[in-house]
Structures are given as structure tokens and as C-alpha cells.
Amino acid sequence: MSESLTCDVVVVGAGMTGAACALYAARAGLGVTVVDRGPVAGGTTGAGEGNLLVSDKAPGPELGLALLSLRLWAELAARYGPDIEYDAKGGLVVAETPEAVDGLRAFADAQRAAGVTAEAVPADRLHDLEPRLAPALPGGVRYPQDAQVMPALAAAHLLKASGARLLTGHEVTRVLRARDGAVRGVRTTRGDVHAPAVVNAAGTWGGELASRADVFLPVMPRRGFVLVTEPLPPRIRHKVYAADYVADVAGDTADLLASPVVEGTAAGPVLIGASRERVGFDRSLSLRAVRALAAGATRLFPFLSEVRAVRTYAGFRPYLPDHLPAIGPDPRAPGLFHACGHEGAGIGLAPGTGLLVAQALTGETPGLDLAPFRPDRFPRPTKEAAR
């Protein structure tokens, strides 16, 4: 890019959330430029499983965002379903102990009151839903609203549908601001893009992008591994995970958390997760994490002990301390909007996030209360606290 460009809004990040922001901003009549230092879906999106979930969310702001997003995903699937491998497979959460059954059912009762469809499954019906599950599991809950997409395909299709100008290989080095503090675009390694609005959809790098606008947002990477099996005939019908996965999602420890999450894909391989640990951006293989994934998966589905795992890959979830994303305008930098910090739920929450950001960009009243997602809710640490 040899000369500066001008548009209505710059979206920083060409992953799933950035793609959704671009799509809904364009639908609102805005001229959009998407900027990313890497390729489309080159970060967290490309390392995701594509989960669209309500099953792991307690009543509250995130669940409201998930329900909105699932409605929007259904609309997108009506147009792009086969192209993005959309699969309304439903989820099945299983208890491994009798005590866990009571906790699962209490959790489901609270979710139903918030609009989630949650069906209690007694032990003698589990194998009707998943014939290859381990024997003697004491029960579970089925979530028919849970679904799945292929995230890299979804991001690419939504970006294309947005009609946005796409600038890959352009790292944002600075968010441009006028003397009065208002945002005026971004400076990249290959030139400036001028706009009165900038959307921070930079995923795990959202905190760094915020700092380039001179505001504080404590996004941290939370590493996870996925095991990928050899291609198999369809054998697992739902997204299946153990009850302790919900607690792991909400956990705050930096140490390794691992709970079995198993699902098939349209291409045949089975994906096995889920691990969480805060180790910065260290991509080195953790045998401890991978062994925990394999042990958990074979505990749920014993047949997997005879199946080859052909590879593993790592990704980083964009984690904020209170487990809620930052969405909407930043009062510290007029014209800066945030759409990051979704941790492991970014694929599922992307459409709702994109719609809410587009509504904020155009001055429309957002469809959900943005107060819980305020980007300025985190105080900047003092020098003493940082030591």
C-alpha cells in the first residue's frame, strides 16, 4: 500500500469476530476495511473447533449474547451452511459420578429459566443418543441448540460476503488519534488507513492493540491443545463433554486444566479437547496436556483407545479476568470500539458481537445491554501493583 486509504471503519483482525464485525457494519451501510498482520483466520480462529454453544454458559450476559448469536448463526447457515460446514448436532454433557448428575441438572434448571433448551438424560437413555459412550455413566443433559461450524471457512465466507477491503500482511503499529483524543484511523507497516472508527477484533493481541491506542485492556492468552484422529466413519453424533468442562471454562488458575471434549467433523477426524493453561504465547508441545486429553477422551469413548491420533495443534484463547469479552465503544478513546476477549467462545459469540458493534457504530440502540462488556471496566494497574 503506497498511499493512505480512507473508509468509515477499520476492523483490526481477520478472524471470526473481525469477519462478523465487518459483515454487520457493511450491512449497516458503512465502508469497511479489515486489517490483519497475518492471513485470514491466522490466529485463534484457525486453531478453534468451531463450537457454537449455550451448554457451558450460566445465566447472565454471556448466555444472552450466546442466544442472540445462535439465532444469527441460524440465519447465516440458511445461506452458507454447506460452505461453512454448519452442523446443528446438539451437545451432550455427561456426568462421570452420581454427584455430578445433581450439579448438571441444577445448572440446566437455571439455564432453562433463561431461555435454553436443556433435556435431562437418564443413564438408561445415554446410549440411545451416543451408542459408543462408556458404560455405567450415571446421566447427562442434552442441549439441542448447540452447533458447530468450520471456523476458518466461516470467517473467509463472512469476510467475502461483507465486501470489505481486506489488507493482510499489514500490522497495526499505532491507532491514530487527533489532539482531542478522537480516533482517526490506524498506522500500519504498509501505510495509513484513515477512518473515524476503529474496531479492536485482534483476539489474543487485543490488549496490545488497545495499548497502541493508549488505553488499557488486560487480554491474556490461554493456551489449549486439540488432538486430531485419523478420519473415521461417523461414530459420534453430538459434541460430547464431561461435566467438569463447565468449571474449567470458568476457572482462574494459570495451571493446566483438562476435561474431555469429543466431537466428530464433516471431514471424518474426531477432535479431542479441551485443555487450558496460562503460559504466555509458548507454543511448545505439552505432553502432560496431550496425555490428559487422550485419557479423558478414552474414558468417555473407549473405542478411541484403538484409534490413531495423527496430529495435535495449539491455539491461544483471548482471556479477560472476569470471563466476559470487551464489546462496544471505549469512552477513553472516542471512535475506538472493542470486540475481543471472548476466550474459547469467540466463534459462537461472533455474530452477536458483530451486530452489537455495528449498532454501536451507527448510533442504534444495541440489542443487548453493553454495560457488562464495557472495555473500561478494568482499572489500569499501578506501578506498585505491577511489580
N, C-alpha and C positions, 0 to 999 in steps of 0.2 A: 504494500500500500504506500504509494509515493506521496499522496496528499491526504489532508484531513477530510473526513466524511461527516455528514450531518444526518440525524434522524430524530425521531420522537423519544425513543427509549433504547438504551443499551442494556442487554442482558448479558451478564458475565457468567458463563458456564453453559456448555453444550451437552449437559447430561439430561436426565429425565425431567428434573424440576425446571431447568432452564428452558427446555423444549416446551413444557406446558405453559410457562410464563409467556414465551414468545407466541404460542398459538392463541391464547386468550387475549393477549394485548393486541395482536393483529386483528382478531375478530372484533375488538372494540374500536377498530379504525386507526390504530397507531402504526406508524412506520417503525419497524424493529430491526435492530442489528444485534446479532448474537456473536459474542467474542469468547474464544477459548484458547488457552496456550497449547492445548493438545488437540486430539481428534474428537469427533462426536462420541459421546459415551466412553471417553477415555479414562474416567475416574471411577467413582463409586458405582455409577450406573452399570458400567461394563463388568463389574465384579459382583453384581447382585443376582438374586434368584428370581426377581420379578414378582414378589409377593404383594397381593392386594388383600389386606387383612383387616377384619374387625375383631377376630377371635382373641387377639392378645391385648386388647385395649380396654381399660377400665372406663366407666362413665366419666366424662369430663371433656375438656376442649379437644384433645386429640381424637377421641372417639367421634365427636361431632364432625371434625374435619375428615375423618375416615369415611363416615357415612355419606357426606357430601361427595367425596372423591369417588366412592363406589358407584354412585348414580352417574357421575360424569364418565367414569370408565365404561359403564354400560352403553352410554351414548357413543363414545369413541369406538367401542367394539362393534357396534352396529355398522360402522363404516370401514374399520380397519382390522376387524377381528382376526381373520386368517393371516393377514400380513404381519401382525404383531404377536401371533401365537396366543391370543387371548383364550383362556380356558376357565370357565366358571365351574371349577371342580369341587368347590367347597372344602372346608377344613374339618379335621377330626383331631380333637385334643383328647389324649388318653391319660388316665391315671395309672401309675405303677404301684400304688399302695391304696388300701381302703381309705386311709386318712385323706389322701389326695382327692378322692372322689367327692367328699363333702366340700372341700375347698373349691373344686371346679364348679360344682353345682351352685354354691353361693355366689361365685363370681358371675356365672351365667344368669342367675336371677337378677342381679344388679344391671347387667347389660341389657336384658330384655326390657327393663323399665326405661332404658334409653333408646330403644328402637332396634336392637339387634335381634335377629332370629337365632335362637340357640336351643338345640334339641338334645335333651338328656338321652344318653345311650346306655342301657344296662349292659352288664357283662355278657349276657347271652345273645346280644344283638351286634356286638362289635364285629364279629366275623362275617355278618351279613354285609357290612359296609366295607370291610377290608379283610378278605379271606386269609391273607398271609400274615396277619398280625400274630404275635406271640400268644400262646395260650395263657389262660388264668389271669389276664388283665381285668381289674375289677370294674371298669366302666369308663365312660367318657362323655364328651359333648360334641355334637356335630354343628358346624356353622356353614349353612348353605350359601351365605353371602361371600365367603372367601373365594378368591380367584387368583389367577396368575397370568402374567404376560412375559414375553421375552424382552427384557428391558432395553437392550441396545437397539433392537428393531423398533420398539415403540418410540424411543427418543428420536431415531432417524426419521420415522414417518411423521411424527408430530412437527418436527422442525421443517420438513419439506412442506407439510400442509400449511404451516404458518406463513410461508412466503418470505420469511425474514432473510435479510442479508446475513450470510454466515462467514465469519472470519476465524478460521482455525489457524493455529500457529502464531497467534497474537497474544502475548502475555501482557496483562494489565499491570503497568508499573506504578500507576497513580490514578486516583479518582480526582478529576479536575474540579476545583471549586472557585467560585467568584469571591471577591472581597467580602461580600455579605454572608459568605458561608454556603451559599446555594450551589448545588451540583451543576456542573456544566459539561459532563461527559467523562471520557477516560483517555489516558495516555497509554499507548501500547508500545511494544518493542518495534512496531512497524508503522507507527503514526498515531494520530489522534482521531477519536470519534466524538463529535460534539452532540450533546443531547441534554435536555433539561431534566432527564430522569435516568437513573442507573439502577438496575436490579442486581443484587448480590445473590446469584444462584451458584456460587462457587464450591458448594459441597464442603468437604473437609478443609478446604482452603478458604472458607467463608470468613474466618477470623482474620486471616492475613489480608484478604481483600478489604475487610472493614478497616483495618489499620491503615491501609493506603488511602482511606478517606478520612483518617484521623479520628475514628471512633472505635470503641472497644466492644468486641463480641467474642466471648470465650469458647469458640468452637474447637473441639479437640478430636483427634482421630481415635477410633475404637476398632482395633483390628479384628477381623474374622476370617476363618478359613472355610472353604467348601470342598468336599470330596466329590468327585465325579466318577461314576461307574462306567463300565463298558455298556454299549447300547443293549437294551433288553426289550422283549415284548411287553406290552402294558401289564403291569403287575400291581401297581399302587394307584388307587383311584382318587385319593384326596391328598391334600397337604396334611401330613400326619406329624404331630409333635407331642412330646411329653409335657405334662402339666407344669413342670418346673421351668419351662421355657419362659413363661409369663413373668416369673420372678426374676429370671436372668435379664430380661429386657429392661426391667425397672431397677436393676442392681447398680450400685455406685462404686463397687470395688474396682481397683485397677488390675487385680489379679485375674487369672483365667476363669471364665465361666463357660461351661459347655453343657448343653442339653440337646437331646436328639430331635432333629427336624428332618423329615424324609419326604421327598416327593418325586414323581416321575416328570418327564418332559415330553414334548411332542416329538423330539428327535430320538428318544429312546433312553438316553442315560438317566440314571437316578441321581439327584442332587442330595447331598447329605450335609447338614449343618447342625447346630449353629454354635460358634464359639465367639466369645467377646473378651478382649483384654486391651488395656491401655498401655501401649509400648511405643508411643510416638508413631513415626512413619517407618518403623522397622518391618521390612517385607520378608525377612529370613524365615525359613520353614521352621515351625514349631512341632516337633514330633509329639510332644505332650498334648498339644491341641488336636492334632490329627488322630492320634490314638484314642482320645476321648470321643471324637466324633464317630469313629468306626465302632467303638464299644457301644455307644448309645444306640446307633442305628441297628446293629445286630441284636441288641436287646429287644427292640421293638419288632424287627422283622428278621427272624433267624435265618431265612433263606439268603440274606445278603452276605452271610459268612462264606458262602461259596461263590460269590460274585467278585470279579476283579475291580478294584479302583484303579482307573487309568491315569488320573491326574488329580492334583489339588491346586487351588489358587487362593490368593488372599486379596482382601479389599479392606477399605477403611470407612467405617460409618462416621458421619459428622455428628458428634455428640455434644450436646449442651447440658450443663449441670442439672437442670430441672426436668430433663427429658421431654421438653417441648421445643418445637422449631421456632425460629425467629421469622415472622411473616409481617410484612407491611412497612409503612413509612417510618423512617428514623428521624425523630424530631431534632436530633443533634446535627443533622446534615440534610437540610431541605432538598428534596429531589432524590435522595438515596432510599431505596426500598430493599428489604431483605426477603429472601426465600431460601433459607438454608437451616441446617441443624436438625434435620429430620431423623437422624441416626439410622436405624435399619428399616425405617418405614417410608423412605422417600419415594420409592416407586409408587406405592399405594396412595400416598398423600399428594402426589404431584398435581393432578388435575385440579383438586380443590385449592391448593396453594396458588396455582397459576390463575385461576378465576378470581380469587380474592385479591391478588396483586393487581390484576387488570382492573378490577373495580376500584381499588385504591388509586391507581394511576389516573383514572378518568374522573375521579371525584364522586363515583357512585357509592352509595351506602353498601358496605360489604355484606355478603350473605351470612357471615358468621361474625361474632364479636371478636375483634382482633386484640383486645386488651391482654388476654393471657399469652399472646405471642409477641408482645412488644419487644423490639430489639434492644431498647434501652433499659430493660429490667435488671440488667446485671451491672452492679457498681464496678467501676474501674478499680483494680487493686491498688492500694497504696504502696509506696516503695518499701515500707517496713513489712507489709504482708507478702510482698513478692520475694523477700529474701529467704 
